[in-house]
Amino acid sequence: MTTTQVPARIRGRQTLTLALLVVGGVINYLDRATLAVANEFIRADLGLSLGQMGLLLSAFSWSYALCQLPVGALVDKIGPRWLLGIGLVVWSLAQAAGGLAASFGYFVLARIALGIGEAPHFPSAARAVSNWFPPRARGTPTGIFNSASPLGMALAPLCLPPLILATSWHWAFFVTGALGLVMAVVWLSLYRDPVRADMSADERAYLEVADGGAAAPPTSFAAWRALFRHRATWGMMLGFFGSVYLNWVYLTWLPGYLRAERHMDLAYAGIAAAIPFLCGFAGALVAGWASDRVVKAATSPITGRRNAVVATMLGMVAFTIPAALVESNVVAVACISMVIFLANASSACAWSLATVAAPPSRIASLGAIQNFGGFLGGALAPVLTGYIAQSWSFVPALLTGAAIAFAGAMAYQLLVKQPIPE
């Protein structure tokens, strides 16, 4: 059997797995985006300053980032089915609890719990893709599950404002929390990891190719800790810090930026905020497909996927500068759309890089470590952006994000050279 011949039953599992990951990812990002969409209503209701709102927007990212370190190893050890299922329940309850917030402190705690619950999602998705797809074909499925992020962000400013205006901002949290609980039941009922004992010889042969020729040895704390001895690990952490920082400037502040800095009304700002994230959805899909093509032509999978990350990050920097400086709202939204297109392309390429840079037993571990670095940037972005905007304006806040993203691109280029051995 060649690597291009996929047994029918495995093809079905691949399709089901990706469908579940996309739906779960859309709900994941609807939950994250609810606070950004309801930003001005919550600030008015709770009497929060821009700086306080920046702290509230960042609370999720701190707990999410810190939980990446143990969660990656747990996914590699236990498997994505139960880790993601439990995570769905925890984050959905935390999201619903946010709708009950009547004080700044309570809201911060709810967002911290949301970060803990959502932590297993992307490491589990990376592990599920590595379970069911061979290394040179992981870009496309990685792009597909990453496309859920901008799709959820695009749907949020379209779907949530009518709900908020018809009821209150509280119900936006209740409804999205309920969707997550339903998804938890669906995921646990339908998703399964590969079980070789129940497979035919052809199916086992295909999955052995996906594993690199043999089943990976079980991971351990010592093996997880050993990842930090490699330059590639640090390059991916620092690089993703820059990518996620700039992306989260837009994820957390775009609706508020369009309203406060560019003086758009709520309905127009909702449409204008949705357009860049629809472009981001396309970016994740295109990047996944394109990175598989690049890898086939590159000297090695890690070189091809790293170069794709660097190129997309440099594009993010190039379009953020005019987005910050132009007077035209139309041109600014067009530039922001390109940034978010490239940001999601960069994220998809970074997650597919983790599947080829890591040894087979530690794919979720390395992906989660990279995500830990990224969401330190994601935690810093809303806080620093809020305080810079409060002290000066959003222009220096956007330019700061561009500088940090450029430094991240250089970290990938200079430090990520070789895959990490088993």
N, C-alpha and C positions, 0 to 999 in steps of 0.2 A: 504493500500500500504506500502511495506517495503522500506527502504532507498536505497536498491539495484535496485529497479525497476524504471528505468528512462523512462518517457513517450517519445514516438518516436519524437515528435516535439521538445521537450527540448533537446534530444540527438542531433538532427540536429543543434540546435542553439549552443550547446556546441562545436560541431565540427567546425562550421563556425567561431565562436569566436576565438578558438585556432588557426585556420589556418590564420586568419587575424592578430592576435597578433604575430605569428611567422614571417610572411612576413614583417610586420611593424618593428619588432625587428631586423631582418636581415639588413634592410635598415638603421635603427637607428645606428647599430654598424659599418656598412660600412662607414657611415658618420663620426663617431668618429675616425675610424681607418685610414682614408685617410691621415691625417696629419702625423701619425706615419709611414705609408708606404712611403710617399713622403718626409720623414724627411731630408735625405741628399741633395735632389734636392732643397728643399726650403731653407735649410741652405746655400747652395752654391749660390743660386740666390739672396737671401736677405742679405747674409753676416752675418749670426747669429752664435753666439758661442753656445757651449753645454748648458751653463747656460741660455741663452736667449731662446733656444729651449725648455728647461724645463719649463720656464715661459709660453711660448706659448702653450705647451701641457697641462698645468694646468689651463689655462684661462677658458676653457669649464667647468671644474669641479667646480670652485668657483661659477659661476652663477647657474649651475645645482643644486649644493647643497643648496644654499640659497633659490632657488625657490621651493624646496621640501616642505618647511614649509607651505606656503599658498596653493600650488597646491593640497596637500593631502586633505585638508579640502574642497577645491573647487570640487574635484572629488566626495567626499562623498555627497556634497550638490547638484551639478548639474548633475553628472553622467559622465561616461567615454566617451560616444559617442562624445559629443561636445568638451570636454577638449582635448581629444587625436586628434580629427580632426583638431582643431585649431593649436595644437602643431605641427602636421605634416607639415602644411603649413609654420609656422614660421621657424621651423628648416630647412626645405628644401630650403627656400629662403636664410637663413643664410649660409647654406652649399655652395650654388651657389655663394654667395657673397665672400666666402673665395677664390674662384678661381680667383677673380679680385684683390687680395691683391698684393700690390707693396711695402708695408712697414710693419715693425714689429707692429706698433701701430694699423694700419687698420686691420691686421690679428687678433690681440688680440680682437678687437671689434667684428669681425665676429664670433670668437670662443665663446665669451660671449653670443652673440645672439643665437648661436647654443645650448648652455647649457640651456637658457631660453626656447627655443622651445621644447627641448627633455625632459624637466622636467616632463610633465604629463604622459609620456609613461608607466613607471612601476607602479606608483600608479593606473593608469587607468586599467592596466592589472590585478593587484591584486583585484581591485574592480569588474571587469568583471568576474573573476574566482569566487569570493565570491557570486556574483549575481546568477551564474548558477550551482554551485557545492556545495554539503554539506560539513561540516567541515572535516570529516574523509576521504574525497576523494579529497581534494584540493592539495595534494602533487604532484600527477601525472600531472594535468594540469599546476600547477605552474612550475614544472620541464620542461614541454613542452614549455611554453612561455619564460622561462629563457634560454632554449637551443638556442634561436635565437641569443643571445649575442655572444657566442663563434663561432657559425656558421658564423655570419657576420664577426667576426675577422679572421676566417679561410679563408673565401672567399676573403677578402681584399688583402692579399699578393699574392694570386694567380691571381686575376682578374685585379687589379689596375696597377701592374708594366708593363704589356704589353701595356696598354692604355697610361701610362706615357711615355714609351719609343717610342711609335708610334706618340704621339702628344706632350704633355707637362704635367707637374703636374697640371696645371690649369684645364685641361679637366677632370681630375679625380674628381674634386669638382663639375664641371658643370653637369656631367652625374649622379652622385649620388644624387645631388640636384633634378634633374628632376624626378628620380625614386620616391623620396618622395612625390612630388606633385601629381603624378599618384596615389600613395597609399592613399593620403588624400581623393581623390574622391571616391576610392573603399571603404574605411572604412566608410565614412559618408553615402554612398549609401546602404551598406549591414548590418552594425552592428546595433542592437537594444538592449536596456535594457529590462528586463522582465516587462511586463504590465499585472498585475493579472486580470484586468477586461476583457481582451481578451482571458483568458485561461480557460481550463476545470477544473473541481474540482480536478481531479487527478494531473494535472500540478500544480495547486495552492498548493496542499498538499505536493508535492515534494519540491517546493520552500520554503514552510514554514519550512520544515526540514532543508533546506539549511540555512535559516535565524535563526535557533535555536528555532523555534516554533512560531514565530510571527514577523510581520514587525517591523524593527528597528525604534526607534523614530528619527526624523530629528536631524542632528548634529548642533552645534552652536560653536561660538568662545569660550565660557566658557567651553563647553564640550571638545573642542580640547585642550585648555590650561590645563584642569584638567589631561590630560595624563601625563604631566610632574611631577605630584605628585607621580608617581609610580616608584618603583625601576626597574621594568621590562622595562619601556621606556628607562631609562638611560643605562641599561645593553645592550639593543638592539642597541642603538646609538653608545656606546663605542665599543661594539663587532664588529659591522659592519664596524666601522672605521678601525679596524685592518685587517679585511678580504679584504675590498676594497683597502686599501693601498697596500697590497702585490700583489693583482691581478693587480692593475694599474701600478705597477712597470713594469710588463710584457706587459700589454696592450699598454702602451705608449712607452716603450723603447726596446722591444724585437727585432724588425728588426734592430734598430740602434746598440744594444748590440751585436748582431750576426755579424754585419759588422765591428764595431770598435774594440771590445774586442776579438772576435774569428775569425776575418779576413776572413769571408765568402764573396764570390762574390754575386752580386745582385740576380741572378737567384737562386743560392743555398740557400741564406738566405731567399728568399721568400718561398721556399718549406719547409725549416727548421722551419720558423715561422708559417707556416700553420698547421704543424703536431700537435703542442701542442693545438691549438685552436679546431682542429677536436676532440682531446681527451676531451677538455672542453665541446664540444657539447654532447658527450656521457655521460660526468659526470653529466650534468644538467638533462638529461633524466633518467639516472639510479637513481640519488638522489631523483627525484620526486616520482618514483615508490617505491624505497626502504623506503622513509620516511613514505609513507602510510602504508607499512608493519610494520615499527617500531612503529608507533602510535597505531596500533591495539594491540600490545603486551605491550605497556607502560601503566603506571598507569594513565596517563592523556595525551591528545593531546599535551599540551604545553611542558611536560617533554620529550616526545618522539622526538618532532621536535627540541627542544633545544639541546638535546644530540647529534642529528645528525649534527647540526651546529658545536658544539664543536669538535666532532671527526674529521670532515673534515678539520677544521682549524688547528688542531694539525698535521694532515697529510701534509698540505701545508708547515708548518714550517719544518717538518722532511725532506722533499724532496728539499727545497730551499737551505739548508746547503750544501749538496753535489753538487747541481747545480752550486753554487758559487765557489766551491773549486776544482772540478775535472779538469784535463787538457784535457781529451777526449771530443771533440765536440759531439760525438755520445751519450756518457753517459750524458753530460750536457743537450742535447735536450730531452733525455728520462726522466731525472729528472724534467725538466721544464714542459714536457707534463703531468707528474703526478701532479705537482703543479696546473696547470691550470685545469686539470680534477677535482681535489678536490676543487679548487676555485669556479668553476661553480656549483659543487655539494653544496658547502657551501652557495652560493648565492640563489640557488633554495630552500634550506632548510630554509634560513633566511626569504625569502618572504612567504613561507608557514607557518612559525612560526608566522608572523604578522597576518595571517588570523585567528589563533586560540588564540593568546594572546590579541587581541583587542576586545572590545565590538562590536556588529554587526553594530552600526551606525558610527564607526570610524575606520574601517579596512584600508581604503586608507590613513587616517590621520596617523595612527601608522606606516604603511608601509613607508609612505613618511618621517616621522620623523626618522625612522631607516635609510632610504636612505640618508637623510641629513647628519647624522653622518658618514655614509659610504663614501660619496663623499667629505666630508672634508678631509678624508684620501686620496681619489682619487685625490683631488686637491694638497695635499702636496706631494704625491708620485713622480710625474714627476719632480717637482722642486728640492726636496731634492736629488733624484737620480741623476739628472743632475749635481748638484753642487758637490756631493760626487765623482761622476765619473770624473769630471773635476779636482778636487783637488787630488784625489788618484786613484781609479779605480772603476770598477763596483762590485768588490768582497765585499768591505764593504757596498756598497749600497744595495746589495741583503741580506746581513746578517742583516742590519738594518731593512729591510722589514720583515724578519723572526721574529725578536724580537717584533716588533709592532703587528704582527699577533698573537703571543703567548699571549700578554697582552689582546688582543681582545677576544680570546677564554676564558680567565679567567673571563672577564667581563660578558660574556654570562652565564658561569657556576655559578658564585656567585650571580648574580643579577636577573636573569630571573627565577623566581620560580613559580609564580601564574599568571593566566590570569587577565586582568584588568576588573573590573566589569562595567556594563552599567551605 
